[in-house]
C-alpha cells in the first residue's frame, strides 16, 4: 500500500528580509510605517479595516518556543519531528509518547499568559483599526487577551481534547488530572521537574541544561524517557455508550482496572483539539479564515514565517485581491518578495511594510502613538488596567 502523502514541515533557514520602507529599520521608523499602514484608508469607510494573521513568534515573549526563530524548535533541535495524524490514530505506542510529553509540558502552557503583543492587538481593535484575527497558534492567548475580538483559530487549540470517534470535547485540565491519576510515577517526576525550576525559566538553554527540550505545541522531550509505561484514558462518552461502526456494529471501548484505554478498543481515542500534521483543517474553519480576508481592507502579519501553507495561502489571497500587506517578523518569510514587488518605491507604509522588530517591542509603541493622535478616535472607551509581563514591564491600558 502506498504511504499517505505528507506535507513535510519546511525547516530550512529563510532568506533575510528586505526592510520596506528603508526607514523601518529603526524602531521609530518602523512605528511610523506601521501607523501609516493601519490608518491610511483605501475604501469609502471612515477607517480602514485590518485583519491580523499571527504565528508562534508572538508567543515567544510568553515563554513558549516558536518553530523557525533564532531559538526555535527547528533551529535548535535538528532531530525534531512532529507526530503525524495517521501515526497518532494508528499506533498506541505513539499516543503514549505524545501524551507523556504533553503531560509534562502542560504546566508550562497552563501557567503562561498573553503578552504585550496580544493586548496591543486588543487595543488596536478598541481603536477601530483591527476587526478580526486569524491565528495559527494553539495557546488560546488571543481569546484570553481580547475575548470580544473575533478570532479564527486556524490550527485549533490545546485547551481541549476531542474524541476521534464521537467528536466530544473534554477540557485539557480535566484530562491532565486523569493522566496524573493513571500515571503516579510520572506525576511524581513532574513534581521533581517543577521543584528544579526548569519549567519556570523562559530560557531554552537553561531548560536544555536540565535535560529538557520544550516544543511550541506545549510538549516536553525527556531523552531516554520510558514512554511505553505511560497510560491515558478513553473518551468517557464512548466508554459509556460505544459508538456505531461504519458497518453498523458497535465499537469496542475497553479499559484496564484503573480506567486506562485498552488495546482491544476500536474507538474512544482522545486527541488534542489541534490540527495535527497530516490532518486537514475543517471546511468551516477554512471558510471562516477566507471570509476574514475577503472582508478586510488590508492584512497585518505578525510573528510568522508563513512556512505553513494554510497561513501562506491567506496572505496570498489578500495580495491577489490587491490589498496592502504588512509583515512584522524576526527572520525571513516564505515568498515574501511577492507581497511587496509592485509597491511604489517612494511609499512610506500605506501600501505595505516589512519590519524586522519583535512585535512585543513595536506594537505597544504604535498603540501609544495612535492613542495620542487626533486622527484616530477611540471606537470603545476602556479603563486603565495594568498587566505584568513576567515580573518585568508594566504596560497600562491594554486589558479590559
C-alpha positions in Angstrom: 0.0 0.0 0.0 1.3 3.4 -0.9 2.1 5.6 2.1 -0.2 8.6 2.6 1.1 11.8 1.1 2.5 14.1 3.8 3.5 17.7 3.6 6.8 17.8 5.4 7.3 21.0 7.6 9.8 23.4 6.0 12.7 23.7 8.3 15.5 25.5 6.3 16.5 29.0 7.1 14.6 31.5 5.0 16.4 34.4 3.3 16.8 37.6 5.3 14.1 40.2 4.6 14.3 43.5 2.7 13.1 46.2 5.0 10.3 48.3 3.5 10.5 51.3 3.6 14.2 51.6 4.5 13.3 53.9 7.3 11.5 51.0 9.1 14.9 49.6 10.1 14.7 51.6 13.3 12.0 51.4 16.0 10.8 54.9 15.3 10.8 54.4 11.6 9.0 51.1 11.9 6.4 52.6 14.2 5.8 55.4 11.7 5.4 53.0 8.8 3.0 50.7 10.7 0.9 53.7 11.8 0.6 54.8 8.2 -0.3 51.3 7.1 -3.0 51.0 9.7 -4.6 54.4 9.3 -4.5 55.1 5.5 -7.9 54.4 4.1 -8.3 52.5 0.8 -12.1 52.5 0.9 -15.0 54.7 1.4 -15.3 53.7 5.0 -14.5 56.1 7.9 -11.4 54.0 8.9 -9.6 51.1 7.2 -10.4 47.5 8.4 -7.4 45.4 9.2 -7.2 41.6 9.5 -4.4 40.3 11.7 -2.7 36.9 11.0 -0.4 35.7 13.8 2.0 32.9 14.4 4.2 31.3 17.1 6.7 34.2 17.1 4.3 36.4 19.0 4.1 33.9 21.9 7.9 33.7 22.5 7.6 36.6 25.0 5.1 34.5 26.9 7.8 31.8 27.4 6.7 29.5 24.6 9.1 28.3 21.9 8.5 29.1 18.2 9.4 27.0 15.2 11.8 28.9 13.0 13.1 31.8 15.1 16.7 32.1 16.3 16.0 29.7 19.1 13.0 27.9 17.5 12.4 24.2 17.7 13.5 23.5 14.1 16.7 25.6 14.6 18.0 24.2 17.9 16.6 20.7 17.7 17.6 19.4 14.3 16.1 15.9 15.0 12.7 17.2 16.0 9.9 15.6 14.0 6.2 16.2 14.8 3.8 13.3 15.3 1.6 12.9 12.3 -2.2 12.4 12.5 -2.2 9.0 10.9 0.6 7.9 13.3 -1.4 9.1 16.3 -4.6 7.4 15.3 -3.0 4.1 14.3 -0.3 3.5 16.9 -0.9 3.0 20.7 2.8 3.5 21.4 2.9 6.8 19.5 -0.1 8.0 21.6 1.7 7.0 24.8 4.7 9.1 23.8 2.6 12.0 22.7 0.6 12.2 25.9 3.6 11.6 28.2 5.4 14.6 26.7 2.2 16.6 26.7 1.6 15.8 30.3 5.0 17.2 31.3 4.6 20.3 29.1 1.1 21.2 30.0 2.1 23.0 33.2 4.2 25.5 31.3 1.4 26.3 28.8 -1.3 26.4 31.6 0.8 28.9 33.6 1.8 31.1 30.6 0.0 34.3 29.9 -0.7 36.5 27.0 1.9 39.2 26.4 2.1 42.8 25.2 1.5 41.8 21.6 -1.8 40.1 22.4 -3.0 43.1 24.4 -1.8 45.6 21.8 -3.9 43.8 19.2 -6.9 44.2 21.6 -6.1 47.9 21.9 -5.9 48.3 18.1 -9.4 46.8 18.0 -10.6 49.3 20.6 -9.2 52.0 18.2 -11.4 50.6 15.5 -8.5 49.5 13.3 -8.5 45.7 13.7 -11.7 43.9 13.0 -10.6 40.2 13.1 -7.8 37.9 14.0 -6.6 34.7 12.4 -4.1 32.8 14.5 -2.0 29.7 13.8 -1.3 29.4 17.5 -2.9 26.9 19.7 -2.2 28.5 23.1 -5.6 30.4 23.3 -3.8 33.6 24.3 -5.8 35.7 21.8 -9.1 34.6 23.3 -7.8 35.5 26.8 -6.4 38.9 25.8 -9.3 40.0 23.6 -12.4 37.8 24.1 -14.7 40.2 22.2 -12.5 40.4 19.1 -13.5 37.7 16.6 -10.6 35.2 16.3 -10.3 32.2 14.0 -8.1 29.6 15.5 -6.8 28.1 12.2 -5.0 25.2 13.7 -7.2 24.5 16.7 -6.4 24.8 20.4 -4.8 22.9 23.2 -7.3 23.9 25.9 -9.4 20.9 25.0 -9.1 17.3 23.8 -11.5 15.9 21.2 -12.7 12.3 20.7 -11.8 11.0 17.2 -15.0 8.9 17.3 -17.8 11.0 18.7 -16.1 14.4 18.5 -17.0 15.3 22.0 -14.6 17.7 23.6 -13.0 17.4 27.1 -11.2 20.2 28.9 -7.5 19.7 28.8 -7.1 20.4 32.5 -9.6 17.7 33.4 -7.7 15.3 31.1 -4.4 16.3 32.8 -5.9 15.2 36.2 -6.8 11.9 34.7 -3.3 11.4 33.3 -1.8 12.2 36.7 -4.1 9.6 38.3 -3.2 6.9 35.8 0.5 7.6 36.0 1.5 8.3 39.6 5.3 7.8 38.8 5.1 10.3 36.0 3.2 12.7 38.2 5.9 12.4 40.9 8.5 13.0 38.2 6.7 16.1 37.0 6.8 17.5 40.6 10.5 16.8 40.7 10.9 18.8 37.5 8.8 21.6 38.8 10.9 21.7 42.0 14.1 22.3 39.9 12.6 25.4 38.4 13.2 24.0 34.9 9.7 24.8 33.8 9.8 28.3 35.4 12.6 29.6 33.2 11.8 31.0 29.8 15.4 30.4 28.6 15.5 27.3 26.3 19.3 27.0 27.0 18.6 26.7 30.8 15.9 24.1 30.1 18.2 22.0 27.9 20.8 22.2 30.6 18.3 20.4 32.8 17.8 17.7 30.2 14.6 19.0 28.6 13.5 20.3 25.3 10.3 22.3 25.1 8.4 22.5 21.8 5.8 25.0 20.5 2.9 22.7 20.9 3.3 22.5 24.6 5.1 19.2 25.0 8.4 18.4 26.7 11.0 16.0 25.4 13.0 14.0 28.0 15.8 12.0 26.4 15.5 8.2 27.1 12.2 8.6 29.0 10.2 5.3 29.4 7.3 6.5 27.3 6.0 2.9 26.9 4.8 2.9 30.5 2.5 5.9 30.1 -1.3 5.4 30.2 -4.2 7.6 29.0 -8.0 7.4 29.4 -10.6 6.9 26.7 -13.4 9.2 25.8 -15.8 9.0 28.7 -18.8 9.3 26.4 -17.7 6.5 24.2 -16.9 4.3 27.2 -20.4 4.8 28.5 -22.1 4.5 25.1 -19.8 2.8 22.4 -20.5 4.4 19.0 -21.6 2.5 15.9 -19.0 1.5 13.4 -19.4 2.0 9.6 -20.9 -1.5 9.2 -23.5 -0.8 11.9 -21.8 -2.9 14.6 -21.0 -1.4 18.0 -17.4 -0.3 18.6 -15.3 -1.7 21.4 -14.1 0.6 24.1 -12.4 -1.2 27.0 -10.3 0.0 29.9 -7.9 -1.7 32.4 -8.6 -2.0 36.1 -7.5 1.6 36.6 -9.6 3.1 33.7 -6.8 3.4 31.1 -7.6 2.9 27.4 -7.5 -0.8 26.5 -5.6 -2.1 23.5 -8.6 -4.1 22.3 -10.6 -0.9 21.9 -11.6 0.2 18.4 -12.9 3.7 19.3 -12.8 6.4 22.0 -9.3 7.8 21.2 -8.9 11.3 22.5 -6.5 13.7 20.7 -5.6 17.3 21.3 -8.1 19.7 19.6 -5.4 20.9 17.3 -4.9 20.3 13.6 -2.0 17.8 13.6 0.5 17.4 10.8 -1.2 15.4 8.0 -4.7 16.4 9.3 -6.9 18.7 7.3 -8.3 22.0 8.5 -12.1 21.7 8.8 -14.1 23.3 6.0 -15.9 25.7 8.3 -12.7 27.0 9.8 -11.0 27.3 6.4 -14.0 29.2 5.1 -14.1 31.5 8.1 -10.5 32.4 7.6 -11.1 33.1 4.0 -14.0 35.3 4.8 -11.9 37.4 7.2 -9.5 38.1 4.4 -12.4 38.9 2.0 -14.0 41.4 4.4 -10.8 43.2 5.4 -9.2 46.2 3.6 -5.6 45.0 4.5 -3.7 42.3 6.2 -1.2 42.6 9.1 1.1 39.5 9.5 2.7 39.2 12.9 5.3 36.7 14.2 5.1 34.1 11.5 7.4 32.9 8.6 4.3 31.8 6.7 6.1 28.5 6.1 2.9 26.6 6.7 0.8 26.6 3.6 -2.5 27.1 5.4 -1.2 30.5 6.5 0.7 31.5 3.4 -2.3 31.0 1.2 -4.3 33.5 3.2 -1.6 36.1 2.7 -1.6 35.2 -1.0 -5.4 35.6 -1.0 -5.0 39.2 0.4 -2.3 40.1 -2.1 -4.3 38.6 -5.1 -7.2 41.0 -4.0 -4.8 43.9 -4.2 -4.9 44.6 -0.5 -2.0 46.1 1.3 0.1 43.6 3.3 2.4 44.4 6.2 4.7 41.8 7.8 6.4 42.1 11.2 8.6 39.1 11.8 12.1 38.3 13.1 13.7 36.4 10.3 12.7 35.6 6.7 9.2 34.8 5.5 8.2 32.4 2.8 8.0 34.1 -0.6 7.7 37.5 1.0 9.1 39.4 -2.0 5.9 38.7 -3.9 3.9 40.7 -1.3 5.9 43.9 -2.0 7.0 43.6 -5.6 4.7 46.2 -7.0 4.9 48.9 -4.3 5.8 52.5 -5.2 9.4 52.9 -4.1 8.6 56.2 -2.5 5.7 55.0 -0.4 6.3 55.0 3.4 4.0 52.3 4.7 0.5 52.9 3.3 0.9 50.3 0.5 2.8 47.8 2.7 5.7 47.5 5.1 8.2 44.8 6.0 9.6 45.2 9.5 12.1 43.0 11.4 11.5 44.1 15.0 9.8 42.0 17.7 6.1 42.6 17.9 6.2 43.0 21.7 8.6 45.9 21.3 6.9 47.5 18.3 3.2 47.2 18.8 2.9 48.9 22.2 4.8 51.9 20.8 2.4 52.1 17.8 -0.6 51.8 20.1 0.6 54.6 22.4 1.2 56.9 19.4 -2.2 56.2 17.9 -3.9 56.8 21.2 -2.2 60.2 21.3 -3.0 61.0 17.7 -6.0 63.2 16.9 -6.5 61.3 13.6 -7.9 58.2 15.3 -10.8 58.2 17.7 -11.4 55.5 20.2 -14.1 53.1 19.0 -14.7 51.9 22.5 -13.9 53.5 25.9 -11.7 51.4 28.1 -10.5 51.8 31.6 -6.9 51.8 32.7 -5.6 48.5 33.8 -2.1 47.2 34.4 -0.6 43.9 33.3 2.7 42.4 34.4 5.0 41.0 31.8 6.7 38.1 33.6 7.7 40.4 36.5 9.2 43.0 34.3 7.5 45.7 32.3 4.1 47.1 33.3 2.1 48.4 30.3 -1.1 50.3 31.2 -4.5 50.5 29.5 -4.1 47.2 27.5 -6.5 45.0 29.3 -10.2 45.4 29.9 
